[in-house]
Amino acid sequence: MEIAVNVLLTIVGLVILCFGGSWLVSGGVAIAKKLRISQMIIGLTIVAYGTSTPELAASMAAVVGSHTDLILGNVVGSNISNIGMVIGVCAVISTLVVKKVTTRKEVPIMIGVTLLLIAMSVDGEISQYDGIILVAGLIAFTAYTLSRAKKERNEATEDSAATKTPVPRAIALIVIGAALLYFGGFLTVENAVLIAENLGISETVIGITIIAIGTSLPELITSVIAIRKGHTDIGIGTIVGSNIYNILMILGISSVITGIAVVPDIFTHYFIMIGFSIVLIAFLRSGIIPRPAGVGLVIAYAAYIGYTLLS
């Protein structure tokens, strides 16, 4: 009976996530048109921040409960699922056409941040000093994206087809959408964890699989909605931005509060995360992620989950 209630609440959380993703995308697109900046920048900033709130909520809950293994597992698992599950599913739905500027700048930044995380983990701990460095990186990356937005706005011409959505309403859509993603993600994750615990799954595996998949649902739902509405750049920008924020913001803030121990087994997942990132950048070099590539990513991610659960 208890598991049935958890399943029901998980479904309720997914429904909330659907509404939140739709409103966040609508508000983000409206703001992008009003400010005459690209949808990619909106995806990398407002939408990526909003869809990263479940990871932040789960990590803060883990800090309070002294479950630091969940934090690192959640971040690494989420970054892998963002590429394997989210981009894979989106590419299966529709061939993704992406601007090459994403490959040239943002994706290499994502890989660079991942390599920084690996370097910090060599001594067996992501210390509070490491956390300060990560938070500084977060500030620098945010400043960089805002600088790009300002440059694009200065170079843009007036758009005669600008959105008719009033700015206050667009902002309200973003705020409400992010709030729904937060509560929907938290509700989904909390009950998914209870289901996993009742089935006897370990805490580390929960972090890498159940929680990671649960907290990646906002990215999946937001990206699918964005792509179905023809806003591919927001979908890809959300994934790339979320992966960067997961490391810089989630791990940064969490490790500033308390140092995070690094178990040796996590390095295997680090290299798998790098592998998925390299595969992504290889596809993006052509500016297209075709359906067969999406199928391959989903299969590879399913194999990874199977390996993690069985190992």
DADA-V681495 format. One record per pair of residues at least 6 apart in sequence whose C-alpha atoms are under 8 Angstrom apart, sorted by sequence separation. I is the first residue (numbers start at 1). J is the second residue. If there is no record, write none. Layout:
BEGIN
I_J ; I_J
END
This chain:
BEGIN
32_38 ; 62_68 ; 90_96 ; 120_126 ; 206_212 ; 226_232 ; 254_260 ; 283_289 ; 32_39 ; 227_234 ; 62_70 ; 63_71 ; 226_234 ; 227_235 ; 62_71 ; 223_232 ; 226_235 ; 29_39 ; 32_42 ; 120_130 ; 196_206 ; 28_39 ; 59_70 ; 223_234 ; 224_235 ; 59_71 ; 223_235 ; 29_42 ; 58_71 ; 193_206 ; 222_235 ; 223_236 ; 28_42 ; 196_210 ; 28_43 ; 59_74 ; 223_238 ; 223_239 ; 193_210 ; 28_46 ; 192_210 ; 193_211 ; 28_47 ; 55_74 ; 192_211 ; 219_238 ; 55_75 ; 219_239 ; 189_210 ; 25_47 ; 189_211 ; 192_214 ; 24_47 ; 219_242 ; 189_214 ; 24_50 ; 188_214 ; 189_215 ; 185_214 ; 186_215 ; 185_215 ; 185_217 ; 185_218 ; 181_218 ; 209_305 ; 45_142 ; 209_308 ; 45_145 ; 44_145 ; 205_308 ; 41_145 ; 205_309 ; 41_146 ; 41_148 ; 138_245 ; 41_149 ; 138_248 ; 38_149 ; 137_248 ; 138_249 ; 37_149 ; 37_150 ; 134_247 ; 135_248 ; 38_152 ; 134_248 ; 135_249 ; 37_152 ; 134_249 ; 36_152 ; 37_153 ; 36_153 ; 134_251 ; 135_252 ; 35_153 ; 134_252 ; 135_253 ; 37_156 ; 133_252 ; 36_156 ; 131_251 ; 132_252 ; 36_157 ; 131_252 ; 132_253 ; 36_158 ; 130_252 ; 131_253 ; 36_159 ; 131_254 ; 131_255 ; 132_256 ; 53_178 ; 57_182 ; 130_255 ; 131_256 ; 33_159 ; 130_256 ; 50_177 ; 51_178 ; 54_181 ; 128_255 ; 129_256 ; 34_162 ; 46_174 ; 50_178 ; 53_181 ; 54_182 ; 58_186 ; 127_255 ; 128_256 ; 33_162 ; 34_163 ; 53_182 ; 54_183 ; 57_186 ; 126_255 ; 127_256 ; 128_257 ; 33_163 ; 51_181 ; 77_207 ; 78_208 ; 86_216 ; 90_220 ; 110_240 ; 117_247 ; 128_258 ; 50_181 ; 51_182 ; 54_185 ; 58_189 ; 73_204 ; 77_208 ; 81_212 ; 110_241 ; 113_244 ; 127_258 ; 128_259 ; 50_182 ; 54_186 ; 73_205 ; 76_208 ; 77_209 ; 81_213 ; 127_259 ; 30_163 ; 34_167 ; 70_203 ; 74_207 ; 75_208 ; 86_219 ; 87_220 ; 90_223 ; 94_227 ; 107_240 ; 110_243 ; 114_247 ; 126_259 ; 127_260 ; 69_203 ; 70_204 ; 73_207 ; 74_208 ; 78_212 ; 82_216 ; 86_220 ; 90_224 ; 98_232 ; 99_233 ; 106_240 ; 110_244 ; 113_247 ; 125_259 ; 126_260 ; 30_165 ; 69_204 ; 72_207 ; 73_208 ; 74_209 ; 77_212 ; 78_213 ; 81_216 ; 85_220 ; 97_232 ; 98_233 ; 102_237 ; 106_241 ; 109_244 ; 113_248 ; 125_260 ; 126_261 ; 31_167 ; 70_206 ; 71_207 ; 76_212 ; 77_213 ; 96_232 ; 125_261 ; 126_262 ; 30_167 ; 70_207 ; 74_211 ; 75_212 ; 78_215 ; 82_219 ; 86_223 ; 90_227 ; 124_261 ; 125_262 ; 69_207 ; 70_208 ; 74_212 ; 78_216 ; 82_220 ; 98_236 ; 124_262 ; 31_170 ; 73_212 ; 124_263 ; 30_170 ; 31_171 ; 124_264 ; 121_262 ; 27_169 ; 28_170 ; 27_170 ; 26_170 ; 27_171 ; 27_172 ; 27_173 ; 28_174 ; 26_173 ; 27_174 ; 26_174 ; 24_173 ; 25_174 ; 87_236 ; 118_267 ; 23_173 ; 24_174 ; 23_174 ; 24_175 ; 24_176 ; 87_239 ; 118_270 ; 23_176 ; 24_177 ; 58_211 ; 86_239 ; 23_177 ; 24_178 ; 22_177 ; 20_176 ; 21_177 ; 83_239 ; 20_177 ; 21_178 ; 55_212 ; 82_239 ; 19_177 ; 20_178 ; 20_179 ; 20_180 ; 21_181 ; 55_215 ; 114_274 ; 19_180 ; 20_181 ; 54_215 ; 82_243 ; 17_180 ; 52_215 ; 79_242 ; 111_274 ; 16_180 ; 17_181 ; 54_218 ; 79_243 ; 16_181 ; 78_243 ; 52_218 ; 111_277 ; 16_183 ; 17_184 ; 51_218 ; 52_219 ; 79_246 ; 16_184 ; 17_185 ; 51_219 ; 15_184 ; 13_183 ; 14_184 ; 107_277 ; 13_184 ; 14_185 ; 48_219 ; 51_222 ; 75_246 ; 12_184 ; 13_185 ; 75_247 ; 13_186 ; 13_187 ; 14_188 ; 107_281 ; 12_187 ; 13_188 ; 75_250 ; 12_188 ; 75_251 ; 10_187 ; 11_188 ; 9_187 ; 10_188 ; 103_281 ; 9_188 ; 10_189 ; 72_251 ; 71_251 ; 10_191 ; 103_284 ; 9_191 ; 10_192 ; 102_284 ; 103_285 ; 71_254 ; 7_191 ; 100_284 ; 6_191 ; 7_192 ; 100_285 ; 6_192 ; 98_284 ; 100_286 ; 47_234 ; 51_238 ; 100_287 ; 6_194 ; 7_195 ; 72_260 ; 99_287 ; 6_195 ; 48_237 ; 98_287 ; 43_233 ; 44_234 ; 48_238 ; 52_242 ; 72_262 ; 97_287 ; 98_288 ; 3_194 ; 43_234 ; 47_238 ; 48_239 ; 51_242 ; 55_246 ; 59_250 ; 63_254 ; 69_260 ; 97_288 ; 3_195 ; 39_231 ; 42_234 ; 43_235 ; 49_241 ; 68_260 ; 69_261 ; 77_269 ; 80_272 ; 84_276 ; 96_288 ; 97_289 ; 40_233 ; 41_234 ; 43_236 ; 44_237 ; 45_238 ; 48_241 ; 49_242 ; 52_245 ; 68_261 ; 69_262 ; 73_266 ; 76_269 ; 80_273 ; 83_276 ; 95_288 ; 96_289 ; 39_233 ; 40_234 ; 43_237 ; 44_238 ; 48_242 ; 52_246 ; 56_250 ; 60_254 ; 63_257 ; 76_270 ; 79_273 ; 83_277 ; 95_289 ; 96_290 ; 3_198 ; 39_234 ; 42_237 ; 43_238 ; 44_239 ; 55_250 ; 59_254 ; 63_258 ; 95_290 ; 40_236 ; 41_237 ; 44_240 ; 45_241 ; 49_245 ; 80_276 ; 94_290 ; 95_291 ; 21_218 ; 25_222 ; 40_237 ; 44_241 ; 48_245 ; 76_273 ; 83_280 ; 94_291 ; 24_222 ; 43_241 ; 44_242 ; 91_289 ; 92_290 ; 93_291 ; 91_290 ; 92_291 ; 17_217 ; 18_218 ; 21_221 ; 22_222 ; 25_225 ; 91_291 ; 92_292 ; 17_218 ; 21_222 ; 25_226 ; 92_293 ; 91_293 ; 92_294 ; 14_217 ; 18_221 ; 22_225 ; 91_294 ; 92_295 ; 17_221 ; 18_222 ; 21_225 ; 22_226 ; 90_294 ; 91_295 ; 88_293 ; 89_294 ; 88_294 ; 89_295 ; 87_294 ; 88_295 ; 88_296 ; 25_234 ; 88_297 ; 89_298 ; 87_297 ; 88_298 ; 85_297 ; 84_297 ; 85_298 ; 83_297 ; 84_298 ; 84_300 ; 85_301 ; 84_301 ; 81_301 ; 80_301
END
